[in-house]
Amino acid sequence: MTSTVNPVKDILRSFPVMILDGALATELERHGCNLDDPLWSARVLIENPELIYQVHLDYFRAGADCALTASYQASIDGFAKSGIQKKEALALIKKTVDLAKKARDDYWKESKDEARPKPVVAASVGPYGAYLADGSEYIGHYTVSDEELEDFHRLRLAALIEAGADLIAFETIPSLREAKVLAALLEEHPKTTAWLSFSLKNETAISDGTSLEECAKTFGQNDQIAAIGLNCAPASVVKEAVKLLHKTTDKPIIVYPNSGETYNPETKTWHGEDVCGGLELPAKDWHEAGARLIGGCCRTSPHHIKEVAKSFRG
């Protein structure tokens, strides 16, 4: 049997926490990008890829051990809607990995900090709902079949792996059904591992209503799933969710919440107060509750990741 490559296990063998990056879109907007587009940050791949490289580099310098690529909303179907043909779409999807790897390698040349691991690149695979661009990744009730989900995800997953990503990030997954489809597709690449992070309905259930316990148990014996947890949930629900997962699975638990604001899929805007504040103290609480991979999602920044790094590296 072909053995899998598990960068998460490798890092956690020597370090107490694997520190993730934060939001890509927020930083791209700060650099002047307009992301009001169904392709979201994938649009910047076409128009201004050097900014994606710069944001990755900023997060590495802030302390991130892992960069998530700009491929969350990059799909062959999504690019096709914008008039981009399959061959070019696959090249753009691979480019997301190239940009993150170059930022990682350039950072490591300037740093080589023995107090931290050499960073890795996680290729982001968002849910089918992200392609719909209507907020479905926070609901999870699709009208497509399992076969259609497989067809949607298969080629881009293969492209990301072929481009040399260290692992895959199945993220903001709203349903157990889609998670099972993704895990089955991963079996077509037996050397590759992935983390699986869900969007949440509340502290005990993912977006489609399935309990966190059932999700954790479903993938508990899957050697290709390197970590399991949640992302893009408000920080206020993280600790209880982590406690629940920690009781249910031996997998490393991953958390990267958003700022606490609420996303409106109709206007594609965020509303409400940024209740996240800092991440230094919450990160310690989440670690004590059982989290081993910690970072930020929508509306977080390199400043937040610097706080997380400060929590565990001083």
C-alpha positions as CSV (number, residue, x, y, z in Angstrom):
1,M,0.0,0.0,0.0
2,T,1.3,3.5,-0.9
3,S,2.1,5.5,2.2
4,T,0.6,9.0,2.6
5,V,2.6,12.1,3.1
6,N,1.3,14.0,6.2
7,P,2.8,17.4,6.7
8,V,0.5,18.1,9.6
9,K,1.7,15.1,11.6
10,D,5.3,16.0,10.7
11,I,4.9,19.6,12.1
12,L,3.0,18.6,15.2
13,R,5.6,15.9,16.0
14,S,8.0,18.8,16.9
15,F,5.8,21.8,17.6
16,P,2.8,22.3,19.9
17,V,0.7,24.1,17.3
18,M,0.6,24.5,13.5
19,I,-0.2,28.2,12.8
20,L,-2.3,28.9,9.8
21,D,-2.6,32.1,7.8
22,G,-5.6,34.4,7.8
23,A,-8.0,35.9,5.3
24,L,-6.7,36.3,1.8
25,A,-9.6,38.4,0.4
26,T,-9.4,41.0,3.2
27,E,-5.8,41.6,2.5
28,L,-6.3,41.8,-1.3
29,E,-9.0,44.4,-0.7
30,R,-6.7,46.3,1.5
31,H,-4.2,46.4,-1.4
32,G,-7.0,47.9,-3.6
33,C,-8.5,44.8,-5.3
34,N,-12.2,44.8,-6.0
35,L,-13.5,41.3,-5.2
36,D,-17.2,41.9,-6.2
37,D,-17.0,39.1,-8.7
38,P,-18.3,35.5,-8.7
39,L,-14.6,34.4,-9.0
40,W,-13.8,36.4,-5.8
41,S,-10.0,36.2,-5.1
42,A,-9.6,33.9,-8.1
43,R,-10.2,37.0,-10.2
44,V,-6.9,38.5,-8.9
45,L,-5.1,35.5,-10.3
46,I,-5.8,36.9,-13.7
47,E,-5.5,40.6,-13.1
48,N,-2.8,41.0,-10.3
49,P,-1.2,37.7,-9.2
50,E,1.8,39.4,-7.6
51,L,-0.5,40.7,-4.9
52,I,-1.5,37.2,-4.0
53,Y,2.2,36.4,-3.7
54,Q,2.7,39.5,-1.4
55,V,-0.2,38.5,0.9
56,H,1.2,35.0,1.3
57,L,4.6,36.5,2.1
58,D,3.1,38.9,4.6
59,Y,1.5,35.9,6.4
60,F,4.7,33.9,6.5
61,R,6.5,36.9,8.0
62,A,3.7,37.2,10.6
63,G,4.4,33.7,11.7
64,A,2.2,31.4,9.6
65,D,3.4,27.8,9.2
66,C,0.9,27.3,6.3
67,A,-0.5,29.3,3.4
68,L,-3.8,28.5,1.9
69,T,-3.9,29.0,-1.8
70,A,-6.2,31.4,-3.7
71,S,-8.1,28.5,-5.2
72,Y,-11.1,28.4,-2.8
73,Q,-13.5,29.7,-5.5
74,A,-11.4,28.7,-8.5
75,S,-13.1,26.0,-10.5
76,I,-13.3,25.0,-14.1
77,D,-17.1,25.7,-14.1
78,G,-16.6,29.0,-12.4
79,F,-13.9,30.1,-14.9
80,A,-16.1,28.9,-17.8
81,K,-18.9,31.3,-16.7
82,S,-16.3,34.1,-17.1
83,G,-15.3,32.9,-20.6
84,I,-12.2,31.1,-19.6
85,Q,-11.7,27.7,-21.2
86,K,-10.7,24.5,-19.5
87,K,-7.0,24.5,-20.4
88,E,-6.5,28.1,-19.1
89,A,-8.6,27.4,-16.1
90,L,-6.5,24.5,-15.0
91,A,-3.3,26.6,-15.5
92,L,-4.8,29.3,-13.3
93,I,-5.7,26.7,-10.6
94,K,-2.2,25.4,-10.7
95,K,-0.8,29.0,-10.5
96,T,-2.4,29.4,-7.1
97,V,0.0,26.7,-5.8
98,D,3.0,28.2,-7.6
99,L,2.4,31.6,-6.0
100,A,2.2,30.2,-2.5
101,K,5.2,28.0,-3.0
102,K,7.3,30.9,-4.3
103,A,6.3,33.1,-1.3
104,R,7.1,30.2,1.1
105,D,10.5,29.5,-0.5
106,D,11.4,33.2,-0.7
107,Y,10.5,33.7,2.9
108,W,12.5,30.6,4.0
109,K,15.6,31.9,2.3
110,E,15.4,35.2,4.3
111,S,14.4,33.5,7.6
112,K,15.4,29.9,8.3
113,D,14.1,30.3,11.8
114,E,14.9,27.2,13.8
115,A,12.2,28.0,16.3
116,R,9.5,27.2,13.8
117,P,8.9,24.6,11.0
118,K,9.5,25.3,7.4
119,P,6.0,26.4,6.2
120,V,3.8,24.3,3.9
121,V,1.3,25.1,1.2
122,A,-2.3,23.8,1.6
123,A,-4.3,24.0,-1.6
124,S,-7.7,25.4,-0.8
125,V,-10.7,23.4,-2.1
126,G,-13.9,25.3,-1.3
127,P,-17.4,23.6,-1.5
128,Y,-19.7,23.5,-4.5
129,G,-21.6,26.3,-2.8
130,A,-18.7,28.7,-3.2
131,Y,-19.0,28.3,-7.0
132,L,-22.7,29.2,-6.7
133,A,-21.6,32.5,-5.0
134,D,-24.9,32.7,-3.1
135,G,-23.8,31.8,0.4
136,S,-24.6,28.1,-0.1
137,E,-21.4,27.1,1.7
138,Y,-23.2,28.2,4.9
139,I,-26.3,26.0,4.2
140,G,-25.2,22.9,2.3
141,H,-28.4,21.8,0.7
142,Y,-27.6,21.4,-2.9
143,T,-29.8,20.1,-5.7
144,V,-27.0,18.3,-7.5
145,S,-26.2,14.6,-7.3
146,D,-23.0,13.0,-5.7
147,E,-21.8,12.3,-9.3
148,E,-22.2,15.9,-10.2
149,L,-20.3,17.0,-7.1
150,E,-17.5,14.5,-8.1
151,D,-17.3,15.9,-11.6
152,F,-17.2,19.5,-10.2
153,H,-14.3,18.8,-7.8
154,R,-12.2,16.0,-9.5
155,L,-10.2,17.9,-12.1
156,R,-9.3,20.9,-9.9
157,L,-8.3,18.6,-7.1
158,A,-6.0,16.7,-9.4
159,A,-4.5,20.0,-10.8
160,L,-3.7,21.3,-7.3
161,I,-2.0,18.1,-6.4
162,E,-0.1,18.0,-9.7
163,A,1.1,21.6,-9.0
164,G,2.9,20.3,-5.9
165,A,0.7,21.4,-3.0
166,D,1.9,19.8,0.3
167,L,-1.6,19.0,1.3
168,I,-5.2,19.8,0.5
169,A,-7.5,22.1,2.6
170,F,-11.1,21.0,2.2
171,E,-12.6,24.0,3.8
172,T,-15.9,25.6,4.7
173,I,-17.6,22.3,3.9
174,P,-21.3,22.6,4.8
175,S,-22.5,19.0,4.5
176,L,-21.4,15.6,5.5
177,R,-22.5,14.4,2.0
178,E,-20.0,16.7,0.3
179,A,-17.3,15.8,2.8
180,K,-17.8,12.1,1.9
181,V,-17.6,12.9,-1.8
182,L,-14.3,14.8,-1.3
183,A,-12.8,12.1,0.8
184,A,-13.7,9.5,-1.9
185,L,-12.0,11.7,-4.6
186,L,-8.9,12.0,-2.3
187,E,-8.6,8.2,-2.5
188,E,-7.7,8.7,-6.2
189,H,-4.4,10.3,-4.9
190,P,-3.3,7.9,-2.2
191,K,-0.1,9.7,-1.2
192,T,-2.0,13.0,-0.5
193,T,-3.5,14.1,2.8
194,A,-6.1,16.8,3.5
195,W,-7.6,18.6,6.4
196,L,-11.4,18.7,6.5
197,S,-13.0,21.8,8.1
198,F,-16.7,22.5,8.2
199,S,-18.9,25.6,8.4
200,L,-21.0,25.5,11.5
201,K,-24.7,26.0,12.3
202,N,-23.9,26.2,16.0
203,E,-21.4,24.8,18.5
204,T,-22.6,21.2,18.0
205,A,-23.6,20.9,14.4
206,I,-22.3,21.7,10.9
207,S,-24.3,23.9,8.5
208,D,-26.5,21.1,7.1
209,G,-27.5,20.1,10.7
210,T,-25.3,17.0,11.0
211,S,-23.7,16.7,14.4
212,L,-20.0,17.4,14.8
213,E,-19.7,14.0,16.5
214,E,-21.0,12.2,13.5
215,C,-18.6,14.1,11.2
216,A,-15.7,13.3,13.4
217,K,-16.5,9.6,13.7
218,T,-17.1,9.3,9.9
219,F,-13.5,10.2,9.1
220,G,-11.8,9.0,12.3
221,Q,-10.2,6.0,10.7
222,N,-9.4,7.7,7.4
223,D,-5.6,8.0,7.2
224,Q,-5.8,10.6,4.4
225,I,-7.7,13.1,6.6
226,A,-4.8,14.7,8.5
227,A,-7.0,17.0,10.7
228,I,-10.6,17.8,11.2
229,G,-12.4,20.9,12.5
230,L,-14.1,24.1,11.5
231,N,-13.5,27.4,9.8
232,C,-15.3,30.7,9.1
233,A,-17.4,30.3,12.2
234,P,-17.5,33.2,14.8
235,A,-14.8,32.9,17.4
236,S,-17.5,32.7,20.1
237,V,-18.5,29.2,19.2
238,V,-15.0,27.7,18.7
239,K,-14.1,26.6,22.2
240,E,-17.2,24.5,22.8
241,A,-16.9,23.0,19.3
242,V,-13.3,22.1,19.9
243,K,-14.2,20.4,23.2
244,L,-16.8,18.3,21.5
245,L,-14.4,17.3,18.7
246,H,-11.6,16.5,21.2
247,K,-13.9,14.0,23.0
248,T,-14.8,12.3,19.7
249,T,-11.7,12.0,17.6
250,D,-8.0,11.4,17.9
251,K,-7.4,13.5,14.8
252,P,-5.6,16.9,15.2
253,I,-8.3,19.5,15.5
254,I,-8.2,22.6,13.2
255,V,-9.8,25.9,13.9
256,Y,-9.7,29.1,11.9
257,P,-12.7,31.3,12.7
258,N,-13.8,34.6,11.1
259,S,-13.9,38.0,12.8
260,G,-17.4,37.4,14.1
261,E,-19.1,39.6,11.6
262,T,-22.0,38.2,9.5
263,Y,-21.9,37.7,5.8
264,N,-24.8,38.7,3.6
265,P,-24.7,36.5,0.4
266,E,-27.1,38.8,-1.5
267,T,-25.1,42.0,-1.1
268,K,-21.8,40.0,-0.7
269,T,-20.9,42.3,2.3
270,W,-20.0,41.7,5.9
271,H,-22.0,43.3,8.7
272,G,-22.0,43.7,12.4
273,E,-19.2,44.3,14.9
274,D,-15.8,42.7,14.6
275,V,-16.1,40.8,17.9
276,C,-12.9,38.8,17.3
277,G,-10.6,41.5,18.8
278,G,-7.3,39.8,19.3
279,L,-6.5,36.1,18.8
280,E,-3.7,35.8,21.3
281,L,-5.8,34.8,24.3
282,P,-8.5,32.9,22.4
283,A,-5.8,30.9,20.7
284,K,-4.5,29.7,24.0
285,D,-8.0,28.7,25.1
286,W,-8.6,26.8,21.9
287,H,-5.3,25.0,22.3
288,E,-6.1,24.1,25.9
289,A,-9.5,22.7,24.7
290,G,-7.7,20.5,22.2
291,A,-7.0,22.5,19.0
292,R,-3.6,21.9,17.3
293,L,-4.0,23.9,14.1
294,I,-5.0,27.5,14.6
295,G,-5.4,30.5,12.3
296,G,-8.0,32.9,11.0
297,C,-10.6,33.1,8.2
298,C,-12.6,35.9,6.7
299,R,-11.8,39.4,7.9
300,T,-8.7,38.4,9.9
301,S,-5.2,39.7,9.0
302,P,-1.5,39.2,9.4
303,H,-1.8,41.1,12.7
304,H,-4.1,38.4,14.0
305,I,-1.7,35.7,12.9
306,K,1.2,37.5,14.6
307,E,-0.8,37.4,17.8
308,V,-1.3,33.6,17.5
309,A,2.4,33.2,16.8
310,K,3.2,35.3,19.9
311,S,1.0,33.0,22.0
312,F,3.0,29.9,21.2
313,R,6.5,31.3,20.3
314,G,6.8,34.4,22.5
